[in-house]
């Protein structure tokens, strides 16, 4: 799970792309009006996204599931 602010001036806003490309089943959320600290800039939206992710993340991974 990655939550990024599109107005971040510390981390490039497109830094989510390698995360999405490199981690199977990764979820990425972008907050368009947030900066480097989306949890402070958009606390309600951040909390809703995180809560939804945690509620939906009850899948069980099996050994070897991500082996090439």
PDB file of N, CA, C and O in Angstrom, chain B, residues numbered from 101:
ATOM      1  N   UNK B 101       0.840  -1.165   0.000  1.00  0.00           N
ATOM      2  CA  UNK B 101       0.000   0.000   0.000  1.00  0.00           C
ATOM      3  C   UNK B 101       0.888   1.231   0.000  1.00  0.00           C
ATOM      4  O   UNK B 101       1.795   1.353   0.823  1.00  0.00           O
ATOM      5  N   UNK B 102       0.629   2.120  -0.904  1.00  0.00           N
ATOM      6  CA  UNK B 102       1.320   3.408  -0.942  1.00  0.00           C
ATOM      7  C   UNK B 102       0.295   4.511  -1.084  1.00  0.00           C
ATOM      8  O   UNK B 102      -0.595   4.432  -1.931  1.00  0.00           O
ATOM      9  N   UNK B 103       0.414   5.532  -0.267  1.00  0.00           N
ATOM     10  CA  UNK B 103      -0.469   6.687  -0.356  1.00  0.00           C
ATOM     11  C   UNK B 103       0.424   7.892  -0.621  1.00  0.00           C
ATOM     12  O   UNK B 103       1.283   8.232   0.192  1.00  0.00           O
ATOM     13  N   UNK B 104       0.217   8.525  -1.750  1.00  0.00           N
ATOM     14  CA  UNK B 104       1.082   9.603  -2.195  1.00  0.00           C
ATOM     15  C   UNK B 104       0.311  10.899  -2.372  1.00  0.00           C
ATOM     16  O   UNK B 104      -0.864  10.896  -2.741  1.00  0.00           O
ATOM     17  N   UNK B 105       0.988  12.005  -2.104  1.00  0.00           N
ATOM     18  CA  UNK B 105       0.436  13.320  -2.373  1.00  0.00           C
ATOM     19  C   UNK B 105       0.971  13.846  -3.692  1.00  0.00           C
ATOM     20  O   UNK B 105       2.185  13.891  -3.891  1.00  0.00           O
ATOM     21  N   UNK B 106       0.089  14.244  -4.596  1.00  0.00           N
ATOM     22  CA  UNK B 106       0.504  14.735  -5.906  1.00  0.00           C
ATOM     23  C   UNK B 106       1.252  16.065  -5.831  1.00  0.00           C
ATOM     24  O   UNK B 106       1.949  16.432  -6.777  1.00  0.00           O
ATOM     25  N   UNK B 107       1.119  16.779  -4.739  1.00  0.00           N
ATOM     26  CA  UNK B 107       1.788  18.076  -4.593  1.00  0.00           C
ATOM     27  C   UNK B 107       3.061  17.970  -3.748  1.00  0.00           C
ATOM     28  O   UNK B 107       3.555  18.974  -3.235  1.00  0.00           O
ATOM     29  N   UNK B 108       3.585  16.761  -3.608  1.00  0.00           N
ATOM     30  CA  UNK B 108       4.800  16.523  -2.829  1.00  0.00           C
ATOM     31  C   UNK B 108       5.986  17.175  -3.531  1.00  0.00           C
ATOM     32  O   UNK B 108       6.197  16.955  -4.723  1.00  0.00           O
ATOM     33  N   UNK B 109       6.761  17.978  -2.801  1.00  0.00           N
ATOM     34  CA  UNK B 109       7.948  18.604  -3.377  1.00  0.00           C
ATOM     35  C   UNK B 109       9.225  17.913  -2.893  1.00  0.00           C
ATOM     36  O   UNK B 109      10.324  18.315  -3.275  1.00  0.00           O
ATOM     37  N   UNK B 110       9.094  16.883  -2.061  1.00  0.00           N
ATOM     38  CA  UNK B 110      10.250  16.128  -1.564  1.00  0.00           C
ATOM     39  C   UNK B 110      10.426  14.846  -2.379  1.00  0.00           C
ATOM     40  O   UNK B 110      11.526  14.550  -2.845  1.00  0.00           O
ATOM     41  N   UNK B 111       9.362  14.103  -2.547  1.00  0.00           N
ATOM     42  CA  UNK B 111       9.367  12.871  -3.335  1.00  0.00           C
ATOM     43  C   UNK B 111       8.587  13.155  -4.612  1.00  0.00           C
ATOM     44  O   UNK B 111       7.487  13.705  -4.566  1.00  0.00           O
ATOM     45  N   UNK B 112       9.155  12.782  -5.740  1.00  0.00           N
ATOM     46  CA  UNK B 112       8.473  13.026  -7.013  1.00  0.00           C
ATOM     47  C   UNK B 112       7.107  12.336  -7.002  1.00  0.00           C
ATOM     48  O   UNK B 112       7.011  11.167  -6.626  1.00  0.00           O
ATOM     49  N   UNK B 113       6.063  13.036  -7.405  1.00  0.00           N
ATOM     50  CA  UNK B 113       4.710  12.464  -7.364  1.00  0.00           C
ATOM     51  C   UNK B 113       4.542  11.163  -8.143  1.00  0.00           C
ATOM     52  O   UNK B 113       3.625  10.391  -7.859  1.00  0.00           O
ATOM     53  N   UNK B 114       5.406  10.910  -9.113  1.00  0.00           N
ATOM     54  CA  UNK B 114       5.278   9.667  -9.877  1.00  0.00           C
ATOM     55  C   UNK B 114       6.118   8.528  -9.298  1.00  0.00           C
ATOM     56  O   UNK B 114       6.286   7.494  -9.944  1.00  0.00           O
ATOM     57  N   UNK B 115       6.645   8.710  -8.091  1.00  0.00           N
ATOM     58  CA  UNK B 115       7.438   7.672  -7.446  1.00  0.00           C
ATOM     59  C   UNK B 115       6.609   6.425  -7.151  1.00  0.00           C
ATOM     60  O   UNK B 115       7.160   5.360  -6.873  1.00  0.00           O
ATOM     61  N   UNK B 116       5.315   6.557  -7.210  1.00  0.00           N
ATOM     62  CA  UNK B 116       4.443   5.401  -6.995  1.00  0.00           C
ATOM     63  C   UNK B 116       4.574   4.377  -8.122  1.00  0.00           C
ATOM     64  O   UNK B 116       4.272   3.201  -7.920  1.00  0.00           O
ATOM     65  N   UNK B 117       5.014   4.799  -9.291  1.00  0.00           N
ATOM     66  CA  UNK B 117       5.074   3.882 -10.435  1.00  0.00           C
ATOM     67  C   UNK B 117       5.973   2.669 -10.188  1.00  0.00           C
ATOM     68  O   UNK B 117       5.547   1.544 -10.449  1.00  0.00           O
ATOM     69  N   UNK B 118       7.217   2.857  -9.688  1.00  0.00           N
ATOM     70  CA  UNK B 118       8.047   1.665  -9.413  1.00  0.00           C
ATOM     71  C   UNK B 118       7.430   0.740  -8.362  1.00  0.00           C
ATOM     72  O   UNK B 118       7.575  -0.480  -8.441  1.00  0.00           O
ATOM     73  N   UNK B 119       6.754   1.317  -7.397  1.00  0.00           N
ATOM     74  CA  UNK B 119       6.089   0.493  -6.382  1.00  0.00           C
ATOM     75  C   UNK B 119       5.036  -0.384  -7.046  1.00  0.00           C
ATOM     76  O   UNK B 119       4.983  -1.592  -6.816  1.00  0.00           O
ATOM     77  N   UNK B 120       4.216   0.226  -7.854  1.00  0.00           N
ATOM     78  CA  UNK B 120       3.140  -0.493  -8.534  1.00  0.00           C
ATOM     79  C   UNK B 120       3.699  -1.549  -9.488  1.00  0.00           C
ATOM     80  O   UNK B 120       3.166  -2.654  -9.594  1.00  0.00           O
ATOM     81  N   UNK B 121       4.788  -1.187 -10.184  1.00  0.00           N
ATOM     82  CA  UNK B 121       5.393  -2.125 -11.142  1.00  0.00           C
ATOM     83  C   UNK B 121       6.136  -3.266 -10.459  1.00  0.00           C
ATOM     84  O   UNK B 121       6.195  -4.372 -10.996  1.00  0.00           O
ATOM     85  N   UNK B 122       6.709  -3.010  -9.274  1.00  0.00           N
ATOM     86  CA  UNK B 122       7.573  -3.991  -8.643  1.00  0.00           C
ATOM     87  C   UNK B 122       6.942  -4.895  -7.607  1.00  0.00           C
ATOM     88  O   UNK B 122       7.546  -5.892  -7.212  1.00  0.00           O
ATOM     89  N   UNK B 123       5.747  -4.570  -7.161  1.00  0.00           N
ATOM     90  CA  UNK B 123       5.124  -5.374  -6.110  1.00  0.00           C
ATOM     91  C   UNK B 123       3.767  -5.893  -6.587  1.00  0.00           C
ATOM     92  O   UNK B 123       2.833  -5.113  -6.776  1.00  0.00           O
ATOM     93  N   UNK B 124       3.661  -7.189  -6.777  1.00  0.00           N
ATOM     94  CA  UNK B 124       2.376  -7.757  -7.189  1.00  0.00           C
ATOM     95  C   UNK B 124       1.282  -7.440  -6.164  1.00  0.00           C
ATOM     96  O   UNK B 124       1.526  -7.451  -4.957  1.00  0.00           O
ATOM     97  N   UNK B 125       0.122  -7.168  -6.642  1.00  0.00           N
ATOM     98  CA  UNK B 125      -1.063  -6.891  -5.824  1.00  0.00           C
ATOM     99  C   UNK B 125      -0.946  -5.594  -5.012  1.00  0.00           C
ATOM    100  O   UNK B 125      -1.709  -5.374  -4.071  1.00  0.00           O
ATOM    101  N   UNK B 126       0.005  -4.749  -5.381  1.00  0.00           N
ATOM    102  CA  UNK B 126       0.185  -3.482  -4.662  1.00  0.00           C
ATOM    103  C   UNK B 126      -1.000  -2.546  -4.937  1.00  0.00           C
ATOM    104  O   UNK B 126      -1.544  -2.509  -6.041  1.00  0.00           O
ATOM    105  N   UNK B 127      -1.370  -1.814  -3.929  1.00  0.00           N
ATOM    106  CA  UNK B 127      -2.417  -0.807  -4.080  1.00  0.00           C
ATOM    107  C   UNK B 127      -1.786   0.568  -3.887  1.00  0.00           C
ATOM    108  O   UNK B 127      -1.058   0.797  -2.921  1.00  0.00           O
ATOM    109  N   UNK B 128      -2.068   1.471  -4.806  1.00  0.00           N
ATOM    110  CA  UNK B 128      -1.545   2.833  -4.745  1.00  0.00           C
ATOM    111  C   UNK B 128      -2.719   3.805  -4.779  1.00  0.00           C
ATOM    112  O   UNK B 128      -3.622   3.692  -5.608  1.00  0.00           O
ATOM    113  N   UNK B 129      -2.681   4.753  -3.863  1.00  0.00           N
ATOM    114  CA  UNK B 129      -3.681   5.818  -3.823  1.00  0.00           C
ATOM    115  C   UNK B 129      -2.960   7.151  -3.919  1.00  0.00           C
ATOM    116  O   UNK B 129      -1.923   7.351  -3.287  1.00  0.00           O
ATOM    117  N   UNK B 130      -3.508   8.059  -4.707  1.00  0.00           N
ATOM    118  CA  UNK B 130      -2.923   9.387  -4.863  1.00  0.00           C
ATOM    119  C   UNK B 130      -3.926  10.430  -4.396  1.00  0.00           C
ATOM    120  O   UNK B 130      -5.086  10.438  -4.809  1.00  0.00           O
ATOM    121  N   UNK B 131      -3.446  11.308  -3.524  1.00  0.00           N
ATOM    122  CA  UNK B 131      -4.277  12.402  -3.036  1.00  0.00           C
ATOM    123  C   UNK B 131      -3.843  13.662  -3.780  1.00  0.00           C
ATOM    124  O   UNK B 131      -2.723  14.142  -3.601  1.00  0.00           O
ATOM    125  N   UNK B 132      -4.721  14.184  -4.601  1.00  0.00           N
ATOM    126  CA  UNK B 132      -4.371  15.247  -5.539  1.00  0.00           C
ATOM    127  C   UNK B 132      -4.024  16.577  -4.881  1.00  0.00           C
ATOM    128  O   UNK B 132      -3.275  17.364  -5.460  1.00  0.00           O
ATOM    129  N   UNK B 133      -4.543  16.846  -3.697  1.00  0.00           N
ATOM    130  CA  UNK B 133      -4.254  18.134  -3.057  1.00  0.00           C
ATOM    131  C   UNK B 133      -3.276  18.005  -1.887  1.00  0.00           C
ATOM    132  O   UNK B 133      -3.007  18.986  -1.195  1.00  0.00           O
ATOM    133  N   UNK B 134      -2.751  16.814  -1.667  1.00  0.00           N
ATOM    134  CA  UNK B 134      -1.825  16.597  -0.548  1.00  0.00           C
ATOM    135  C   UNK B 134      -0.385  16.754  -0.999  1.00  0.00           C
ATOM    136  O   UNK B 134      -0.057  16.582  -2.173  1.00  0.00           O
ATOM    137  N   UNK B 135       0.471  17.088  -0.031  1.00  0.00           N
ATOM    138  CA  UNK B 135       1.898  17.198  -0.273  1.00  0.00           C
ATOM    139  C   UNK B 135       2.640  15.998   0.279  1.00  0.00           C
ATOM    140  O   UNK B 135       2.187  14.861   0.146  1.00  0.00           O
ATOM    141  N   UNK B 136       3.797  16.255   0.907  1.00  0.00           N
ATOM    142  CA  UNK B 136       4.667  15.190   1.397  1.00  0.00           C
ATOM    143  C   UNK B 136       4.062  14.394   2.561  1.00  0.00           C
ATOM    144  O   UNK B 136       4.415  13.234   2.773  1.00  0.00           O
ATOM    145  N   UNK B 137       3.166  15.014   3.302  1.00  0.00           N
ATOM    146  CA  UNK B 137       2.533  14.339   4.435  1.00  0.00           C
ATOM    147  C   UNK B 137       1.024  14.236   4.208  1.00  0.00           C
ATOM    148  O   UNK B 137       0.259  15.003   4.793  1.00  0.00           O
ATOM    149  N   UNK B 138       0.588  13.292   3.364  1.00  0.00           N
ATOM    150  CA  UNK B 138      -0.835  13.189   3.065  1.00  0.00           C
ATOM    151  C   UNK B 138      -1.690  12.921   4.300  1.00  0.00           C
ATOM    152  O   UNK B 138      -2.864  13.289   4.343  1.00  0.00           O
ATOM    153  N   UNK B 139      -1.086  12.270   5.316  1.00  0.00           N
ATOM    154  CA  UNK B 139      -1.848  11.983   6.534  1.00  0.00           C
ATOM    155  C   UNK B 139      -2.144  13.252   7.325  1.00  0.00           C
ATOM    156  O   UNK B 139      -3.075  13.279   8.130  1.00  0.00           O
ATOM    157  N   UNK B 140      -1.357  14.305   7.100  1.00  0.00           N
ATOM    158  CA  UNK B 140      -1.604  15.598   7.755  1.00  0.00           C
ATOM    159  C   UNK B 140      -2.385  16.544   6.852  1.00  0.00           C
ATOM    160  O   UNK B 140      -3.230  17.306   7.321  1.00  0.00           O
ATOM    161  N   UNK B 141      -2.094  16.488   5.546  1.00  0.00           N
ATOM    162  CA  UNK B 141      -2.761  17.388   4.604  1.00  0.00           C
ATOM    163  C   UNK B 141      -4.215  17.003   4.363  1.00  0.00           C
ATOM    164  O   UNK B 141      -5.073  17.873   4.222  1.00  0.00           O
ATOM    165  N   UNK B 142      -4.488  15.730   4.318  1.00  0.00           N
ATOM    166  CA  UNK B 142      -5.834  15.215   4.056  1.00  0.00           C
ATOM    167  C   UNK B 142      -6.149  14.086   5.042  1.00  0.00           C
ATOM    168  O   UNK B 142      -6.321  12.940   4.626  1.00  0.00           O
ATOM    169  N   UNK B 143      -6.228  14.392   6.343  1.00  0.00           N
ATOM    170  CA  UNK B 143      -6.343  13.323   7.347  1.00  0.00           C
ATOM    171  C   UNK B 143      -7.585  12.449   7.196  1.00  0.00           C
ATOM    172  O   UNK B 143      -7.508  11.234   7.375  1.00  0.00           O
ATOM    173  N   UNK B 144      -8.704  13.040   6.875  1.00  0.00           N
ATOM    174  CA  UNK B 144      -9.939  12.255   6.751  1.00  0.00           C
ATOM    175  C   UNK B 144      -9.856  11.295   5.568  1.00  0.00           C
ATOM    176  O   UNK B 144     -10.177  10.113   5.693  1.00  0.00           O
ATOM    177  N   UNK B 145      -9.424  11.811   4.423  1.00  0.00           N
ATOM    178  CA  UNK B 145      -9.305  10.967   3.237  1.00  0.00           C
ATOM    179  C   UNK B 145      -8.247   9.882   3.453  1.00  0.00           C
ATOM    180  O   UNK B 145      -8.456   8.731   3.071  1.00  0.00           O
ATOM    181  N   UNK B 146      -7.118  10.241   4.058  1.00  0.00           N
ATOM    182  CA  UNK B 146      -6.065   9.271   4.359  1.00  0.00           C
ATOM    183  C   UNK B 146      -6.599   8.152   5.247  1.00  0.00           C
ATOM    184  O   UNK B 146      -6.357   6.973   4.992  1.00  0.00           O
ATOM    185  N   UNK B 147      -7.324   8.537   6.287  1.00  0.00           N
ATOM    186  CA  UNK B 147      -7.872   7.545   7.217  1.00  0.00           C
ATOM    187  C   UNK B 147      -8.868   6.621   6.522  1.00  0.00           C
ATOM    188  O   UNK B 147      -8.871   5.415   6.771  1.00  0.00           O
ATOM    189  N   UNK B 148      -9.699   7.167   5.667  1.00  0.00           N
ATOM    190  CA  UNK B 148     -10.677   6.345   4.942  1.00  0.00           C
ATOM    191  C   UNK B 148      -9.985   5.347   4.021  1.00  0.00           C
ATOM    192  O   UNK B 148     -10.375   4.181   3.951  1.00  0.00           O
ATOM    193  N   UNK B 149      -8.961   5.809   3.318  1.00  0.00           N
ATOM    194  CA  UNK B 149      -8.217   4.925   2.412  1.00  0.00           C
ATOM    195  C   UNK B 149      -7.528   3.815   3.199  1.00  0.00           C
ATOM    196  O   UNK B 149      -7.617   2.642   2.836  1.00  0.00           O
ATOM    197  N   UNK B 150      -6.848   4.184   4.264  1.00  0.00           N
ATOM    198  CA  UNK B 150      -6.134   3.194   5.075  1.00  0.00           C
ATOM    199  C   UNK B 150      -7.106   2.199   5.709  1.00  0.00           C
ATOM    200  O   UNK B 150      -6.851   0.995   5.711  1.00  0.00           O
ATOM    201  N   UNK B 151      -8.195   2.691   6.236  1.00  0.00           N
ATOM    202  CA  UNK B 151      -9.197   1.822   6.863  1.00  0.00           C
ATOM    203  C   UNK B 151      -9.755   0.839   5.834  1.00  0.00           C
ATOM    204  O   UNK B 151      -9.893  -0.351   6.120  1.00  0.00           O
ATOM    205  N   UNK B 152     -10.072   1.331   4.654  1.00  0.00           N
ATOM    206  CA  UNK B 152     -10.596   0.467   3.593  1.00  0.00           C
ATOM    207  C   UNK B 152      -9.568  -0.600   3.209  1.00  0.00           C
ATOM    208  O   UNK B 152      -9.913  -1.765   3.011  1.00  0.00           O
ATOM    209  N   UNK B 153      -8.305  -0.188   3.107  1.00  0.00           N
ATOM    210  CA  UNK B 153      -7.245  -1.134   2.764  1.00  0.00           C
ATOM    211  C   UNK B 153      -7.112  -2.223   3.824  1.00  0.00           C
ATOM    212  O   UNK B 153      -7.041  -3.408   3.497  1.00  0.00           O
ATOM    213  N   UNK B 154      -7.080  -1.824   5.082  1.00  0.00           N
ATOM    214  CA  UNK B 154      -6.928  -2.802   6.164  1.00  0.00           C
ATOM    215  C   UNK B 154      -8.135  -3.734   6.250  1.00  0.00           C
ATOM    216  O   UNK B 154      -7.984  -4.922   6.534  1.00  0.00           O
ATOM    217  N   UNK B 155      -9.322  -3.201   6.008  1.00  0.00           N
ATOM    218  CA  UNK B 155     -10.521  -4.041   6.025  1.00  0.00           C
ATOM    219  C   UNK B 155     -10.525  -5.055   4.882  1.00  0.00           C
ATOM    220  O   UNK B 155     -11.044  -6.161   5.033  1.00  0.00           O
ATOM    221  N   UNK B 156      -9.947  -4.681   3.743  1.00  0.00           N
ATOM    222  CA  UNK B 156      -9.989  -5.560   2.576  1.00  0.00           C
ATOM    223  C   UNK B 156      -8.758  -6.449   2.457  1.00  0.00           C
ATOM    224  O   UNK B 156      -8.672  -7.254   1.530  1.00  0.00           O
ATOM    225  N   UNK B 157      -7.821  -6.322   3.358  1.00  0.00           N
ATOM    226  CA  UNK B 157      -6.560  -7.059   3.267  1.00  0.00           C
ATOM    227  C   UNK B 157      -6.556  -8.313   4.119  1.00  0.00           C
ATOM    228  O   UNK B 157      -5.597  -8.562   4.849  1.00  0.00           O
ATOM    229  N   UNK B 158      -7.586  -9.086   4.039  1.00  0.00           N
ATOM    230  CA  UNK B 158      -7.641 -10.304   4.838  1.00  0.00           C
ATOM    231  C   UNK B 158      -7.363 -11.539   4.000  1.00  0.00           C
ATOM    232  O   UNK B 158      -7.772 -12.642   4.361  1.00  0.00           O
ATOM    233  N   UNK B 159      -6.665 -11.359   2.873  1.00  0.00           N
ATOM    234  CA  UNK B 159      -6.314 -12.509   2.055  1.00  0.00           C
ATOM    235  C   UNK B 159      -5.095 -13.195   2.647  1.00  0.00           C
ATOM    236  O   UNK B 159      -4.248 -12.555   3.271  1.00  0.00           O
ATOM    237  N   UNK B 160      -5.018 -14.481   2.448  1.00  0.00           N
ATOM    238  CA  UNK B 160      -3.896 -15.252   2.948  1.00  0.00           C
ATOM    239  C   UNK B 160      -2.960 -15.556   1.786  1.00  0.00           C
ATOM    240  O   UNK B 160      -3.386 -16.070   0.752  1.00  0.00           O
ATOM    241  N   UNK B 161      -1.691 -15.238   1.961  1.00  0.00           N
ATOM    242  CA  UNK B 161      -0.705 -15.548   0.950  1.00  0.00           C
ATOM    243  C   UNK B 161      -0.213 -16.982   1.157  1.00  0.00           C
ATOM    244  O   UNK B 161      -0.023 -17.432   2.287  1.00  0.00           O
ATOM    245  N   UNK B 162      -0.015 -17.671   0.065  1.00  0.00           N
ATOM    246  CA  UNK B 162       0.473 -19.042   0.142  1.00  0.00           C
ATOM    247  C   UNK B 162       1.960 -19.060  -0.216  1.00  0.00           C
ATOM    248  O   UNK B 162       2.420 -18.210  -0.978  1.00  0.00           O
ATOM    249  N   UNK B 163       2.705 -20.008   0.320  1.00  0.00           N
ATOM    250  CA  UNK B 163       4.138 -20.108  -0.005  1.00  0.00           C
ATOM    251  C   UNK B 163       4.338 -20.221  -1.507  1.00  0.00           C
ATOM    252  O   UNK B 163       3.662 -21.001  -2.178  1.00  0.00           O
ATOM    253  N   UNK B 164       5.283 -19.427  -2.035  1.00  0.00           N
ATOM    254  CA  UNK B 164       5.585 -19.482  -3.454  1.00  0.00           C
ATOM    255  C   UNK B 164       4.651 -18.680  -4.336  1.00  0.00           C
ATOM    256  O   UNK B 164       4.791 -18.702  -5.559  1.00  0.00           O
ATOM    257  N   UNK B 165       3.699 -17.969  -3.741  1.00  0.00           N
ATOM    258  CA  UNK B 165       2.704 -17.257  -4.547  1.00  0.00           C
ATOM    259  C   UNK B 165       3.365 -16.240  -5.481  1.00  0.00           C
ATOM    260  O   UNK B 165       2.861 -16.007  -6.580  1.00  0.00           O
ATOM    261  N   UNK B 166       4.472 -15.635  -5.072  1.00  0.00           N
ATOM    262  CA  UNK B 166       5.095 -14.604  -5.885  1.00  0.00           C
ATOM    263  C   UNK B 166       6.380 -15.077  -6.563  1.00  0.00           C
ATOM    264  O   UNK B 166       7.120 -14.268  -7.121  1.00  0.00           O
ATOM    265  N   UNK B 167       6.644 -16.370  -6.518  1.00  0.00           N
ATOM    266  CA  UNK B 167       7.830 -16.889  -7.208  1.00  0.00           C
ATOM    267  C   UNK B 167       7.636 -16.762  -8.721  1.00  0.00           C
ATOM    268  O   UNK B 167       6.559 -17.032  -9.252  1.00  0.00           O
ATOM    269  N   UNK B 168       8.711 -16.343  -9.399  1.00  0.00           N
ATOM    270  CA  UNK B 168       8.684 -16.084 -10.834  1.00  0.00           C
ATOM    271  C   UNK B 168       8.391 -17.250 -11.664  1.00  0.00           C
ATOM    272  O   UNK B 168       8.345 -17.138 -12.890  1.00  0.00           O
TER     273      UNK B 168
END
